[in-house]
Amino acid sequence: MSTDYNSLKAESIVAGWHESGMTQTEYAKSNNITIHTFRYWLYKRKGKPMPGAAFIELKSIFKGNGILLRYPNGVEIQVPAGTSLQALKALVNL
């Protein structure tokens, strides 16, 4: 495999993660790569603009009745479903 092919594969996988709604670990596993490789690819792409990168994803996940906040840099915070709107706004505006 050439370096160009590997770069395109990495770009494609990283871009797909942002649309998937999965955690980094789940997404890496579903693409048959290690979490370490996936996070390295995220790190390498960090300086490049992402589609919608100016927005922070706020998504309700029904695992344990919580809310998952995923920041553009990949950091995820799960808070209880009953978290106040004021507290959520404070987390989004970090």
WOCORQUI-V556777 format. One record per residue. N is the residue number from 1. RES is the residue in one small letter. D_FIRST is the distance of its C-alpha to the first C-alpha in whole Angstrom. Layout:
<<N & RES & D_FIRST> <N & RES & D_FIRST>>
This chain:
<<1 & m & 0> <2 & s & 4> <3 & t & 7> <4 & d & 8> <5 & y & 6> <6 & n & 7> <7 & s & 10> <8 & l & 11> <9 & k & 11> <10 & a & 13> <11 & e & 15> <12 & s & 16> <13 & i & 16> <14 & v & 19> <15 & a & 21> <16 & g & 21> <17 & w & 23> <18 & h & 25> <19 & e & 27> <20 & s & 26> <21 & g & 29> <22 & m & 28> <23 & t & 28> <24 & q & 25> <25 & t & 25> <26 & e & 25> <27 & y & 23> <28 & a & 20> <29 & k & 21> <30 & s & 21> <31 & n & 17> <32 & n & 17> <33 & i & 16> <34 & t & 19> <35 & i & 21> <36 & h & 20> <37 & t & 17> <38 & f & 18> <39 & r & 21> <40 & y & 19> <41 & w & 17> <42 & l & 21> <43 & y & 22> <44 & k & 19> <45 & r & 20> <46 & k & 24> <47 & g & 25> <48 & k & 24> <49 & p & 26> <50 & m & 26> <51 & p & 27> <52 & g & 31> <53 & a & 30> <54 & a & 34> <55 & f & 35> <56 & i & 35> <57 & e & 34> <58 & l & 37> <59 & k & 37> <60 & s & 39> <61 & i & 38> <62 & f & 40> <63 & k & 39> <64 & g & 42> <65 & n & 44> <66 & g & 42> <67 & i & 40> <68 & l & 37> <69 & l & 36> <70 & r & 33> <71 & y & 33> <72 & p & 30> <73 & n & 29> <74 & g & 28> <75 & v & 31> <76 & e & 33> <77 & i & 37> <78 & q & 39> <79 & v & 42> <80 & p & 45> <81 & a & 46> <82 & g & 49> <83 & t & 48> <84 & s & 50> <85 & l & 49> <86 & q & 50> <87 & a & 48> <88 & l & 45> <89 & k & 46> <90 & a & 46> <91 & l & 42> <92 & v & 41> <93 & n & 42> <94 & l & 41>>
